[in-house]
Amino acid sequence: MLGEANLSFRDTQLKSRERYLAMNGIEEAAKYNAWIDAMVDADHNACLADLRPHVDFSDKQLVLDAGSGSGALCLALIRIPGLQLTALEPASTMLDLLRARPELRGVEVVQGFCDHSDDAALFKSGTFDLIASRLLVNNLYDPLAAFRNWNYWLCPGGRVVVMDGLFDRGDWSGEWSGLVDQLPLSACGTTATVPYLLEQAGFQVEHVGLMEHTNARPSTRTKRYLVVASKPKRGAA
């Protein structure tokens, strides 16, 4: 249960979620959204340039943007014709900003977290062909639970895409600084941990590397890396 006591090194997951929602009020969401508003076509195209060599996109592909915020990743993915996008985000303030973007009016929106076993009920098994996240895993209370949920939500043969930053302790400042010792991937300055955890959740890792096009953009302050993994097809060894 969310409210059960956890190990003493951190708060319960329920308290962590309450804190996340409180910290993402209207003012904070607006600050985050201003960063997205400042992104230009070249930023979104750089993201896709990093993805395309490793991810096969197709018409009518069902895609989940996990931890969508106010729509940064969706703004890149809508450039690929035929994708059917769903945005999953727990903060209503972020979702309000996403809904306000005319270019994202075709995106289905679901409010919720993804990193507890109870969250699996948000979608049926095998719902999506692709699950993608951008700057989410560093903020997950329970990455393994999230990856297990993603495995459940993916169809056999589906892929998961993780894009995140090689953050250090010093990258967490202000009111966010207290989270660095609460979240397992908060200051994960290596590309090894996420693929290891994805393997533990039943995925087959297909690619791990830096996002060269994204990292070349002046808007990128922390180096980003990309992990692509697939859910084995039924009967596969």
N, C-alpha and C positions, 0 to 999 in steps of 0.2 A: 504493500500500500504506500501511497505517496507520503503520508504523514508519519510513517514508522520511523523510529530512530535509526540513524545511520552511524557509521564509524565516527569517532569523535573528531576526526580531522576536518570535518565540514558539516554544514547545516543539512537538514533533511531536504529531499527533492521538492517537497511542497513549499518550504520556505524559499528555496532557490527560485522556483517559478514565480512566487509572489514578488520576490525582489526584481526579477526580470521585467515583469509587467509594470511594476512601480517605476522602475528606472527608464522605461520606454513610454513615458507620458507624452503629451502633445508637444511640449517644447523639445524634448530629446529626439522624438521622431522627426520633427521638422529639421533639426540639425543634420540628422542622418540623411534625410531626403534631399537636403541641399547638396550633399556630396553626389548623390545620384543625378540630380538635375544638372550638375556641372560636367557630367560625362558626355562625351561627343561621339559621333558615329565611329570614329577611329578606335575608341575604347571598346565599344561593343563588337566591332569587327575583329579586334585583336583577340577577344575572348573566343569567338567562333573559330578563328584561325588556329588557336591552340587546341580546340576540341575536335575539329573535323578530321584530322589524321587518325584519330583513335576512336571516334564514335560514328556509327552509321545512322544517319537521320533518314526518315522516310515519311511519306504522306500518311496522315491519320495516326501517326505515332502518339500514344498516350504518355505524356511527360509530366512528372511531378517536380516542381521547384520546392524543395524542402527548406524551410526557413527563409521564405522569400523576402522578408522585410517589406519595403515599399516598391519592390519590383526591379531591382538591378539586373538580375539574371534573366528575368522574363523579357526585359527590353532587348537583350541579345537574342534570346531564343525565338522571339516573334519574327525575326528576320529570316527564319527558315520556314519556307512555305509548307503548310499542311499539318504542322504540329498542333496537337490538342493539349493545351497547357492547363495545369491546375497548380495554384499557389497555396502552400500550407504555411501559416504563420500564426503564432500565438497572440501577438499584440494587436488589438483592434485599431490602435492609432496608426500602425504601419499599414494595415489592410485598408483603412480609409484612404490613405495616400495612394495606395496601389489602385484602388477602384477609381480614383479621381483622374487617372491617366487615360486619356481617350484612346491611345494606342493599345492599351491593355484591356479594353472593354470585353474582349472575347475570352479572357482568362477566367476560368472557374476559381472561386476563392473558398478556402476552407480554413476556419480558425481552429488552431490546436497546436500542441507540442508533439514531438515525435520520439522522445527518448525515455519512455516508460512502457512496460509491457501492456498496460491498459490502453495506450495510444494505438495499438494495433487495430482496434475496433473502428478507427476512423475510416479505413478503406477495406474492401474485401481482398482476399488473397488473390494475387495475380492480376491486380487492376492495371498496373502500369508497365509500359515497355522500357521506360527510362526514368530513373530518379536522379536528379542533379541537385547539388548544393554549392553555394558560393559563400565563403566566409561564415559558415555555420558551425562546423565541427569544433572549432576552438571554444565555442560557447555552450557545448552540450554537457549537461550534468552526467549523463550516462551514455557515452558513445556506443558501447556494445549493444545496449538496448535499442538505440536508434538503428544501428546497422541490422539487427535482427528483424526489426519492424520493416525496414526497407526490403529485406530479403522476402519477407512475407507478402509485401505489397507488389513485388515484381513478378511478372510472368516468367516461367522457365526460359532461360536464354536472354532475359532482360539484363540491362546494364545499370550500374550505379556510377555516378561521376562525382568526385569530391574535388572541389577547388578551394584551397585555403592558403593561409599565409604562414611563413616561417617566423612566428612571433617569438619575442624574448620577454622576460619579465618586465623590462622597462617600457614595453609597448602598451602596458595596461596602466593607465593613469587616471587621476581624479577619482570619482566615485566608483569607477570600474576596477581600480587597483586592488581592491579587496577580493576580487574574484580569482586572481591568479592562482591561489592555493585551494580553490574550491572546484575548479573545472579541470579535468584530467589533460585536456589538449590545449590549455590556455597558452602555454609558452613552449610549444612543441617545435623546437628548432631543427627538426629532422623530417625527412620524407618517409621514414621507415615505420612510424607508429601506426598511421592510418591504414596502410595496406596490411599490416600484421593483424590489426583488429578486424578488418574486413574478412580476412581469411578465417579468423575465429568465429565469425558470424555466418560462415558457409559460402563465401564468395571465392571466385577464382580471379586473382589479380592479373590484369592484362597489360597495364602500363602505369609507370610511376616516373614522374619527371617534372622539371621546372616549366612554367608557362612562359616561354621565351617571348612571344609576341606581347602578352600582357605586361610582363616585367619590363619591356622596352618603353612602355607608355609613361609619360611624365606624371600621370594621375596615380600610378602605382607606387606607394611609399614603402611597402613591405613586400619582399619577394613572394610570389605565389607559386604553388605547386599543384600538380594535377594527378589524381589517382583514378583509374578506370578499372572496374571489376565487373564480372558477370555472374549471374545466378546460373548454376549448371542446369542443363536441360534434363528432364526426367529420364532416368535410365543411364545418364552419363556416369562414367567412372569417377 
